[in-house]
Amino acid sequence: MRIKMTSVFVDDQEKALQFYTEVLGFQKKMDMPAGDFKWLTVVSPEDLDGVELLLEPNDNDAAKAYQKAIYEQGIPITSFVVDDIQKEYERLRKHGVEFSVAPTEAGPVTFAIFDDTCGNLIQISEAR
């Protein structure tokens, strides 16, 4: 068993696609109509056949409640690994990304948390 896809709820798929590709640097992998929405995934340019991230519409009361609750509690919805967290932190800040937690050491990792503009907090981390 292995993970091929995971998802994050987003409040606007087009806005999410723009943020996740133009700001974070992921590449669009799938973009197919799915009713009123799309089956829209992005993938790391470093591993085009790797795990896909589905930008899933939160057009569901349960999804909206879950997304809002964990956001308000400051809990990241997912975590991405970076090679140099300080460099990535500075690059993202130049793109206007707002961080709720600046790079912080915690045991064997350094992590930071930012707002993805689509209703989520995202954590990035670097293992030492």
GROMACS elastic network, one bead per residue, 0.5 to 0.9 nm:
[ bonds ]
;  ai    aj funct       b0    kb
    3     6     6  0.75173   500
    3    51     6  0.66548   500
    4    50     6  0.69499   500
    4    52     6  0.62845   500
    4    53     6  0.88914   500
    5    41     6  0.87144   500
    5    50     6  0.86007   500
    5    51     6  0.52317   500
    5    53     6  0.58227   500
    5    54     6  0.69238   500
    6    51     6  0.73619   500
    6    52     6  0.64052   500
    6    53     6  0.51684   500
    6    54     6  0.60742   500
    7    41     6  0.85155   500
    7    52     6  0.80928   500
    7    53     6  0.51679   500
    7    55     6  0.60300   500
    7    56     6  0.63053   500
    7    78     6  0.88925   500
    8    53     6  0.72211   500
    8    54     6  0.63496   500
    8    55     6  0.55783   500
    8    56     6  0.58542   500
    8    57     6  0.83760   500
    8    58     6  0.87736   500
    8    77     6  0.70623   500
    8    78     6  0.77971   500
    8   120     6  0.79933   500
    9    54     6  0.83068   500
    9    55     6  0.62009   500
    9    57     6  0.55074   500
    9    58     6  0.50889   500
    9    59     6  0.87987   500
    9    63     6  0.71386   500
    9    64     6  0.81489   500
    9    67     6  0.70873   500
    9    77     6  0.89128   500
    9   118     6  0.80702   500
    9   119     6  0.77445   500
    9   120     6  0.78144   500
   10    13     6  0.62728   500
   10    15     6  0.87109   500
   10    16     6  0.65958   500
   10    55     6  0.61536   500
   10    56     6  0.58281   500
   10    57     6  0.51494   500
   10    58     6  0.55939   500
   10    59     6  0.87996   500
   10    67     6  0.86742   500
   10   117     6  0.88345   500
   10   118     6  0.50734   500
   10   119     6  0.61614   500
   10   120     6  0.75323   500
   11    15     6  0.83332   500
   11    16     6  0.79145   500
   11    56     6  0.84919   500
   11    57     6  0.60271   500
   11    58     6  0.57102   500
   11    59     6  0.76816   500
   11    64     6  0.85256   500
   11   117     6  0.88942   500
   11   118     6  0.53700   500
   11   119     6  0.63870   500
   12    15     6  0.54175   500
   12    16     6  0.60607   500
   12    17     6  0.86246   500
   12    55     6  0.88745   500
   12    56     6  0.89074   500
   12    57     6  0.67236   500
   12    58     6  0.82722   500
   12   118     6  0.66129   500
   13    17     6  0.60138   500
   13    18     6  0.85914   500
   13    37     6  0.79839   500
   13    38     6  0.78366   500
   13    40     6  0.76988   500
   13    55     6  0.63680   500
   13    56     6  0.72558   500
   13    57     6  0.64146   500
   13   118     6  0.84481   500
   14    17     6  0.50319   500
   14    18     6  0.62375   500
   14    19     6  0.86553   500
   15    18     6  0.51738   500
   15    19     6  0.62494   500
   15    20     6  0.86214   500
   15   117     6  0.81299   500
   15   118     6  0.72774   500
   16    19     6  0.50908   500
   16    20     6  0.59339   500
   16    21     6  0.83438   500
   16    55     6  0.69741   500
   16   116     6  0.78364   500
   16   117     6  0.75927   500
   16   118     6  0.60515   500
   17    20     6  0.52375   500
   17    21     6  0.59126   500
   17    22     6  0.80105   500
   17    28     6  0.76411   500
   17    40     6  0.80416   500
   17    41     6  0.84217   500
   17    42     6  0.78742   500
   17    55     6  0.75070   500
   18    21     6  0.53873   500
   18    22     6  0.54475   500
   18    23     6  0.73114   500
   19    22     6  0.55011   500
   19    23     6  0.50568   500
   19    24     6  0.64824   500
   19    25     6  0.84313   500
   19   116     6  0.71732   500
   19   117     6  0.77010   500
   19   118     6  0.86015   500
   20    23     6  0.58771   500
   20    25     6  0.63468   500
   20    26     6  0.57905   500
   20    27     6  0.79700   500
   20    28     6  0.87552   500
   20    42     6  0.75238   500
   20   116     6  0.80674   500
   21    24     6  0.56699   500
   21    27     6  0.55705   500
   21    28     6  0.69559   500
   21    42     6  0.75935   500
   22    25     6  0.55781   500
   22    26     6  0.75868   500
   22    27     6  0.87312   500
   23    26     6  0.82708   500
   23    92     6  0.70842   500
   23    95     6  0.65647   500
   23    96     6  0.89752   500
   23    97     6  0.83157   500
   24    92     6  0.74730   500
   25    44     6  0.76058   500
   25    45     6  0.75589   500
   26    42     6  0.59248   500
   26    43     6  0.54796   500
   26    45     6  0.59308   500
   26    46     6  0.89242   500
   27    41     6  0.85160   500
   27    42     6  0.52506   500
   27    43     6  0.53576   500
   27    44     6  0.62486   500
   27    45     6  0.59472   500
   27    48     6  0.80942   500
   28    31     6  0.74752   500
   28    40     6  0.76489   500
   28    41     6  0.60248   500
   28    43     6  0.64575   500
   28    44     6  0.89769   500
   29    40     6  0.75309   500
   29    41     6  0.54299   500
   29    42     6  0.50838   500
   29    43     6  0.62057   500
   29    48     6  0.79858   500
   29    52     6  0.76714   500
   30    38     6  0.89838   500
   30    39     6  0.66616   500
   30    40     6  0.52504   500
   30    41     6  0.50128   500
   30    42     6  0.70606   500
   30    52     6  0.89824   500
   30    54     6  0.88049   500
   31    38     6  0.63212   500
   31    39     6  0.56279   500
   31    41     6  0.67490   500
   32    37     6  0.86893   500
   32    38     6  0.53638   500
   32    39     6  0.50469   500
   32    40     6  0.65842   500
   33    36     6  0.75926   500
   33    37     6  0.62296   500
   33    39     6  0.61789   500
   33    40     6  0.85230   500
   34    37     6  0.51954   500
   34    39     6  0.58355   500
   35    38     6  0.71760   500
   37    40     6  0.87320   500
   37    56     6  0.87326   500
   37    57     6  0.72486   500
   38    55     6  0.87470   500
   38    56     6  0.81724   500
   38    57     6  0.83634   500
   39    54     6  0.72363   500
   39    55     6  0.77222   500
   39    56     6  0.75191   500
   40    53     6  0.83474   500
   40    54     6  0.57603   500
   40    55     6  0.56411   500
   40    56     6  0.73011   500
   41    52     6  0.59755   500
   41    53     6  0.52571   500
   41    55     6  0.58629   500
   41    56     6  0.85537   500
   42    51     6  0.88546   500
   42    52     6  0.56926   500
   42    53     6  0.52835   500
   42    54     6  0.66991   500
   42    55     6  0.77207   500
   43    46     6  0.84195   500
   43    47     6  0.71828   500
   43    48     6  0.59963   500
   43    49     6  0.77845   500
   43    50     6  0.68582   500
   43    51     6  0.65773   500
   43    53     6  0.62691   500
   44    47     6  0.53634   500
   44    48     6  0.60131   500
   44    49     6  0.86277   500
   44    50     6  0.73143   500
   44    51     6  0.79969   500
   44    52     6  0.79303   500
   45    48     6  0.55547   500
   46    50     6  0.85842   500
   47    50     6  0.50305   500
   47    51     6  0.80436   500
   48    51     6  0.82939   500
   48    52     6  0.86361   500
   49    52     6  0.80945   500
   53    56     6  0.89030   500
   56    59     6  0.87301   500
   57    60     6  0.81315   500
   57    63     6  0.87384   500
   58    61     6  0.77880   500
   58    62     6  0.84826   500
   58    63     6  0.53970   500
   58    64     6  0.56886   500
   58    67     6  0.81568   500
   59    62     6  0.88446   500
   59    63     6  0.71902   500
   59    64     6  0.72030   500
   60    63     6  0.52239   500
   60    64     6  0.61588   500
   60    65     6  0.86243   500
   61    64     6  0.51069   500
   61    65     6  0.61108   500
   61    66     6  0.85787   500
   62    65     6  0.51515   500
   62    66     6  0.61170   500
   62    67     6  0.85111   500
   63    66     6  0.51523   500
   63    67     6  0.59893   500
   63    68     6  0.84503   500
   64    67     6  0.51537   500
   64    68     6  0.59930   500
   64    69     6  0.84450   500
   65    68     6  0.52135   500
   65    69     6  0.59929   500
   65    70     6  0.86664   500
   66    69     6  0.52199   500
   66    70     6  0.62771   500
   66    71     6  0.84415   500
   67    70     6  0.56388   500
   67    71     6  0.60927   500
   67    72     6  0.86234   500
   67    77     6  0.81542   500
   67   119     6  0.68292   500
   67   120     6  0.69385   500
   68    71     6  0.51437   500
   68    72     6  0.60778   500
   68    73     6  0.86211   500
   68   119     6  0.72021   500
   68   120     6  0.82141   500
   69    72     6  0.52447   500
   69    73     6  0.62881   500
   69    74     6  0.87822   500
   69    75     6  0.88159   500
   70    74     6  0.62614   500
   70    75     6  0.52187   500
   70    76     6  0.74027   500
   70    77     6  0.75945   500
   70   120     6  0.83366   500
   70   121     6  0.85564   500
   71    74     6  0.51139   500
   71    75     6  0.57856   500
   71    76     6  0.71162   500
   71    77     6  0.80122   500
   71   119     6  0.71617   500
   71   120     6  0.60095   500
   71   121     6  0.62207   500
   72    75     6  0.76392   500
   74   100     6  0.82886   500
   74   113     6  0.88973   500
   74   121     6  0.71294   500
   75    78     6  0.88820   500
   75   113     6  0.89593   500
   75   120     6  0.86847   500
   75   121     6  0.66553   500
   75   122     6  0.83537   500
   75   123     6  0.88757   500
   76    79     6  0.71605   500
   76   113     6  0.70719   500
   76   114     6  0.83678   500
   76   115     6  0.89309   500
   76   120     6  0.68755   500
   76   123     6  0.57354   500
   77   120     6  0.62724   500
   77   121     6  0.59464   500
   77   122     6  0.59121   500
   77   123     6  0.78167   500
   78   120     6  0.87991   500
   78   121     6  0.77740   500
   78   122     6  0.55830   500
   78   123     6  0.62732   500
   78   124     6  0.86093   500
   79   113     6  0.88352   500
   79   122     6  0.59197   500
   79   124     6  0.54083   500
   79   125     6  0.71567   500
   80   122     6  0.77316   500
   80   123     6  0.63216   500
   80   125     6  0.64204   500
   80   126     6  0.89195   500
   81    85     6  0.86405   500
   81   123     6  0.85795   500
   81   124     6  0.56102   500
   81   125     6  0.50216   500
   81   126     6  0.59385   500
   81   127     6  0.81497   500
   82    85     6  0.59443   500
   82    88     6  0.73271   500
   82   124     6  0.65548   500
   82   125     6  0.59425   500
   82   126     6  0.54264   500
   82   127     6  0.84458   500
   83    87     6  0.87484   500
   83    88     6  0.83617   500
   83   125     6  0.83413   500
   83   126     6  0.59432   500
   83   127     6  0.80299   500
   84    87     6  0.54650   500
   84    88     6  0.62382   500
   84    89     6  0.85939   500
   84   125     6  0.86816   500
   84   126     6  0.64653   500
   85    88     6  0.50198   500
   85    89     6  0.58437   500
   85    90     6  0.84816   500
   85   103     6  0.70372   500
   85   110     6  0.72949   500
   85   111     6  0.73622   500
   85   112     6  0.79129   500
   85   124     6  0.73978   500
   85   125     6  0.65438   500
   85   126     6  0.57817   500
   86    89     6  0.50405   500
   86    90     6  0.62063   500
   86    91     6  0.85841   500
   86   103     6  0.68929   500
   87    90     6  0.52533   500
   87    91     6  0.61534   500
   87    92     6  0.86562   500
   88    92     6  0.60390   500
   88    93     6  0.84642   500
   88   124     6  0.88486   500
   89    92     6  0.53078   500
   89    93     6  0.61351   500
   89    94     6  0.86919   500
   89    97     6  0.88612   500
   89    99     6  0.85709   500
   89   102     6  0.77568   500
   89   103     6  0.74123   500
   89   112     6  0.77689   500
   89   124     6  0.88470   500
   90    93     6  0.51381   500
   90    94     6  0.62913   500
   90    95     6  0.88541   500
   91    94     6  0.52422   500
   91    95     6  0.66813   500
   91    97     6  0.89583   500
   92    95     6  0.50362   500
   92    96     6  0.66005   500
   92    97     6  0.54107   500
   92    98     6  0.83144   500
   93    98     6  0.67405   500
   93    99     6  0.79151   500
   94    97     6  0.73116   500
   97   114     6  0.68759   500
   97   115     6  0.69473   500
   97   116     6  0.75777   500
   97   117     6  0.84329   500
   98   113     6  0.87379   500
   98   114     6  0.56463   500
   98   115     6  0.58218   500
   98   116     6  0.82569   500
   98   117     6  0.88109   500
   99   102     6  0.61790   500
   99   112     6  0.72999   500
   99   113     6  0.56277   500
   99   115     6  0.63169   500
   99   121     6  0.88977   500
  100   112     6  0.78347   500
  100   113     6  0.56749   500
  100   114     6  0.56303   500
  100   115     6  0.73695   500
  100   121     6  0.84603   500
  101   104     6  0.73923   500
  101   111     6  0.81496   500
  101   112     6  0.51699   500
  101   114     6  0.69492   500
  101   123     6  0.89503   500
  102   111     6  0.77123   500
  102   112     6  0.50514   500
  102   113     6  0.68181   500
  102   114     6  0.84489   500
  103   110     6  0.61293   500
  103   111     6  0.52419   500
  103   113     6  0.79637   500
  103   124     6  0.88488   500
  103   125     6  0.84465   500
  104   109     6  0.83634   500
  104   110     6  0.52369   500
  104   111     6  0.53601   500
  104   112     6  0.62645   500
  105   108     6  0.76434   500
  105   109     6  0.59955   500
  105   111     6  0.65551   500
  106   109     6  0.54720   500
  106   110     6  0.58347   500
  106   111     6  0.74446   500
  107   110     6  0.78167   500
  107   128     6  0.89005   500
  108   126     6  0.86865   500
  108   127     6  0.59946   500
  108   128     6  0.55381   500
  109   125     6  0.64832   500
  109   126     6  0.55245   500
  109   128     6  0.56149   500
  110   124     6  0.84303   500
  110   125     6  0.55468   500
  110   126     6  0.53050   500
  110   127     6  0.65306   500
  110   128     6  0.74674   500
  111   123     6  0.66803   500
  111   124     6  0.55449   500
  111   126     6  0.64315   500
  111   127     6  0.87474   500
  112   122     6  0.83490   500
  112   123     6  0.56314   500
  112   124     6  0.54718   500
  112   125     6  0.65397   500
  113   121     6  0.64378   500
  113   122     6  0.55055   500
  113   124     6  0.63929   500
  113   125     6  0.88684   500
  114   120     6  0.83560   500
  114   121     6  0.54834   500
  114   122     6  0.53630   500
  114   123     6  0.64898   500
  114   124     6  0.82296   500
  115   118     6  0.77699   500
  115   119     6  0.74313   500
  115   120     6  0.58860   500
  115   122     6  0.62882   500
  116   119     6  0.67241   500
  116   120     6  0.56129   500
  116   121     6  0.61476   500
  116   122     6  0.66350   500
  117   120     6  0.69918   500
  117   121     6  0.85770   500
  118   121     6  0.88565   500
